């Protein structure tokens, strides 16, 4: 297989194609390296039910941050609780509620997570600012490789990005930066507070045409640090032209905390909004 200079995995970093470890229904690729970032990342791929049988069908793709925390079949979470996105997506696809989809989870870089998931340097934390390079890794290396390896629908209306906390901040930032790549965003309990609410200020000052993005935004009322900022972000999205129930869905969950259990309970909701079966394109 040939890789173009600017498309797909770097052949110097990956002289031979990565080989997955099979874990249940998942394909786990450890140590995927990037020319844009110093750290390697685990990449875990979940193929939809019927993928091997229906050989002419192409599928939408959802990319997830904090890949250690999202799959039931691969319990890598340091917290011992997963979102169960694989289980939920399979059940909803079987029920005919959402499109069957390929899910690609990218593990975080541990101590470097705060740098990779944030768009600016936050002087208060003396950290951050590598989100654009992380985005380059997704857009120029990982997504082209995924599109080469599996039968994907490649356009933005069939490509989602989702994450929570700093991963929610990262998701919104990368969606706004790359709307021609990612058209569906799952923004769960985002860390709007980062760098004096930089993401809200950035949205407010952007005079360009509103990006064609379908956005799920949520927060729990038990997340004191996140609640006020998320409400502010919601109001800003409305001001910029997103429309509730059409290309924006906002949810506040009474009493929900800032943890994997809460996000797992909302997984089915954001999947239904971002990938409804009736929205499927042939």
DAQUI-V400028 format. One record per backbone hydrogen bond with DSSP energy under -0.5 kcal/mol. NH is the residue of the N-H (numbers start at 1). CO is the residue of the C=O. E is the energy in kcal/mol with one decimal. If there is no record, write none. Layout:
nh->NH co->CO e->E
nh->NH co->CO e->E
This chain:
nh->4 co->7 e->-0.6
nh->7 co->4 e->-1.1
nh->8 co->140 e->-2.1
nh->14 co->10 e->-2.2
nh->21 co->28 e->-3.2
nh->22 co->20 e->-0.5
nh->23 co->21 e->-0.5
nh->23 co->26 e->-2.2
nh->26 co->23 e->-2.6
nh->27 co->45 e->-2.4
nh->28 co->21 e->-3.0
nh->28 co->26 e->-0.5
nh->29 co->27 e->-0.6
nh->29 co->43 e->-3.6
nh->30 co->28 e->-0.7
nh->32 co->41 e->-2.9
nh->33 co->31 e->-0.6
nh->41 co->32 e->-2.2
nh->43 co->29 e->-2.5
nh->44 co->105 e->-2.8
nh->45 co->27 e->-2.9
nh->46 co->103 e->-3.0
nh->47 co->25 e->-0.7
nh->47 co->45 e->-0.5
nh->51 co->48 e->-1.8
nh->54 co->50 e->-2.8
nh->55 co->53 e->-1.4
nh->57 co->54 e->-1.4
nh->59 co->151 e->-2.0
nh->60 co->100 e->-0.6
nh->61 co->158 e->-2.4
nh->62 co->102 e->-2.5
nh->63 co->160 e->-2.7
nh->64 co->104 e->-2.8
nh->65 co->162 e->-2.1
nh->67 co->106 e->-2.4
nh->69 co->66 e->-2.4
nh->70 co->67 e->-0.8
nh->74 co->71 e->-0.5
nh->76 co->68 e->-0.8
nh->76 co->74 e->-2.0
nh->77 co->68 e->-0.6
nh->80 co->77 e->-1.1
nh->83 co->69 e->-2.3
nh->85 co->70 e->-3.0
nh->86 co->70 e->-0.5
nh->88 co->84 e->-2.5
nh->89 co->85 e->-2.8
nh->90 co->86 e->-2.1
nh->91 co->87 e->-2.2
nh->92 co->88 e->-2.5
nh->93 co->89 e->-2.3
nh->94 co->90 e->-2.7
nh->95 co->91 e->-1.8
nh->96 co->93 e->-1.3
nh->97 co->92 e->-2.7
nh->98 co->92 e->-1.0
nh->99 co->275 e->-2.2
nh->102 co->60 e->-2.7
nh->103 co->46 e->-2.5
nh->104 co->62 e->-3.0
nh->105 co->44 e->-3.2
nh->105 co->103 e->-0.5
nh->106 co->64 e->-3.0
nh->107 co->42 e->-3.2
nh->107 co->105 e->-0.6
nh->112 co->109 e->-1.9
nh->113 co->110 e->-1.8
nh->115 co->112 e->-0.5
nh->116 co->112 e->-2.4
nh->117 co->113 e->-2.3
nh->118 co->115 e->-1.0
nh->122 co->120 e->-0.6
nh->122 co->127 e->-2.9
nh->123 co->121 e->-0.7
nh->125 co->122 e->-0.9
nh->126 co->122 e->-1.6
nh->127 co->122 e->-1.2
nh->129 co->118 e->-1.0
nh->130 co->115 e->-2.5
nh->131 co->118 e->-2.2
nh->134 co->130 e->-2.4
nh->135 co->131 e->-2.5
nh->136 co->132 e->-1.9
nh->137 co->133 e->-2.0
nh->138 co->134 e->-2.0
nh->139 co->135 e->-3.0
nh->140 co->136 e->-2.8
nh->141 co->136 e->-0.6
nh->141 co->137 e->-1.3
nh->142 co->137 e->-2.9
nh->143 co->138 e->-3.0
nh->145 co->141 e->-1.7
nh->146 co->142 e->-2.8
nh->147 co->143 e->-2.9
nh->148 co->144 e->-1.6
nh->149 co->145 e->-2.1
nh->150 co->146 e->-2.3
nh->152 co->150 e->-1.4
nh->153 co->59 e->-3.0
nh->154 co->152 e->-0.6
nh->158 co->155 e->-1.5
nh->159 co->156 e->-1.3
nh->160 co->61 e->-3.1
nh->161 co->184 e->-2.2
nh->162 co->63 e->-2.2
nh->163 co->186 e->-2.1
nh->165 co->188 e->-1.7
nh->167 co->164 e->-2.3
nh->168 co->165 e->-0.7
nh->169 co->165 e->-1.8
nh->170 co->166 e->-2.6
nh->171 co->167 e->-2.0
nh->172 co->168 e->-2.1
nh->173 co->169 e->-2.4
nh->174 co->170 e->-2.8
nh->175 co->171 e->-2.3
nh->176 co->172 e->-2.3
nh->177 co->173 e->-1.9
nh->178 co->174 e->-2.5
nh->181 co->178 e->-1.9
nh->182 co->178 e->-2.5
nh->183 co->156 e->-1.4
nh->183 co->159 e->-1.7
nh->184 co->159 e->-1.5
nh->185 co->214 e->-3.0
nh->186 co->161 e->-2.7
nh->187 co->185 e->-0.7
nh->187 co->216 e->-3.4
nh->188 co->163 e->-2.3
nh->188 co->186 e->-0.8
nh->189 co->187 e->-0.5
nh->189 co->218 e->-1.8
nh->191 co->165 e->-1.7
nh->192 co->190 e->-2.0
nh->194 co->191 e->-1.7
nh->196 co->193 e->-0.9
nh->197 co->193 e->-0.9
nh->198 co->194 e->-2.0
nh->200 co->197 e->-0.7
nh->201 co->197 e->-2.0
nh->202 co->198 e->-2.9
nh->203 co->199 e->-2.0
nh->204 co->200 e->-2.5
nh->205 co->201 e->-1.9
nh->206 co->202 e->-1.0
nh->206 co->203 e->-0.6
nh->207 co->205 e->-0.6
nh->213 co->211 e->-1.8
nh->214 co->183 e->-2.6
nh->215 co->213 e->-0.6
nh->215 co->247 e->-2.7
nh->216 co->185 e->-3.0
nh->217 co->215 e->-0.5
nh->217 co->249 e->-3.0
nh->218 co->187 e->-1.8
nh->219 co->251 e->-1.8
nh->221 co->253 e->-2.5
nh->222 co->256 e->-1.5
nh->223 co->220 e->-1.7
nh->224 co->222 e->-1.3
nh->226 co->223 e->-0.7
nh->227 co->223 e->-2.4
nh->228 co->224 e->-0.7
nh->230 co->226 e->-2.4
nh->231 co->227 e->-2.2
nh->232 co->228 e->-2.0
nh->233 co->229 e->-2.4
nh->234 co->230 e->-2.5
nh->235 co->231 e->-2.2
nh->236 co->232 e->-2.0
nh->237 co->233 e->-2.4
nh->238 co->234 e->-2.1
nh->239 co->235 e->-2.3
nh->240 co->236 e->-1.9
nh->241 co->238 e->-1.3
nh->242 co->237 e->-2.3
nh->245 co->248 e->-3.1
nh->246 co->243 e->-2.0
nh->247 co->243 e->-1.8
nh->248 co->243 e->-1.3
nh->249 co->215 e->-2.3
nh->251 co->217 e->-1.9
nh->253 co->219 e->-2.4
nh->253 co->251 e->-0.5
nh->254 co->252 e->-0.6
nh->256 co->253 e->-1.6
nh->259 co->257 e->-1.4
nh->263 co->259 e->-2.0
nh->264 co->260 e->-2.8
nh->265 co->261 e->-1.7
nh->266 co->262 e->-0.8
nh->266 co->263 e->-0.7
nh->267 co->263 e->-0.6
nh->267 co->264 e->-0.8
nh->270 co->266 e->-2.1
nh->271 co->267 e->-2.3
nh->272 co->268 e->-1.9
nh->273 co->269 e->-1.7
nh->274 co->270 e->-2.4
nh->275 co->271 e->-2.8
nh->277 co->97 e->-2.0
nh->279 co->276 e->-1.5
nh->280 co->277 e->-1.9
